[in-house]
């Protein structure tokens, strides 16, 4: 998939914008709570995805090895009757590329993958996930929202990740400190007629803990 590069610069509450995928490794730096690979989706691809009927968007949850992702996403597209063509192939390729990137960063042999069409206020409360780290990419619709919390309250300023931009977030199990108070949520869209397509990747280090 063709994406334009963004400028690397620091943002709110320990969030860093990455210029290229390998720059997401900055998540390992002590002061970085999240890294966002800012990229601009190809116009033709985005138009195709945005005009698909909601029931044609692939949906599924699975634990698998990174190398199994292309076949898994292909099967989800077949089940949803996502139209064949260049754009579908690009979607499958990009999910697979993000899976490999994230697995390498986390040194995880398996991933918990969720690709979901969202129409409601899923995870609408600001929070931090009880995992090591998570990658979220909103392919369609409003991106993940984030902000800095003070004293456990909701952020006073809320920022929204660009559509198509992968967001790498630390969870509570990340071993490094300090905690900068960064929280995130899914944007509240219920009643707006919006359907998001969201990819979520979690590392799985032990299959016994994958359920």
URLINFEN-V783463 format. One line per field, one symbol per residue. ss: DSSP state (@ for helix, = for strand, . for the rest). phi: phi as a letter, one per 20 degrees, with the letter a starting at -180 (. if undefined). A space follows every 10 residues. Layout:
ss = ???
phi = ???
//
This chain:
ss = ...=....== .@@@====.. @@@@@@@@.. ...====..= ..@@@@@@@@ ...@@@...= ====.@@@@@ @@@@@@@@@@ .....@@@@@ @@@@@@@@@@ @@@@@@...= ========.. ......=... ..======== ....====.. ........== ......==== .......... .====..... .....===== ====..@@@. .
phi = .ecefdefbf cflmeceeeb gfffffgffg eeebccefbd fgffffffff effgfeefcr cbdbfgfefg fffgfffffe lfgfqgffff ffffffffff gffffeldfc cedcdceddd eflfefacfe bfabdccefb nffgdbaeed lnefgfdddc ffgnefdddf dfeffedeee nfcbbfffcg nemecedcdc ccfcebffee f
//
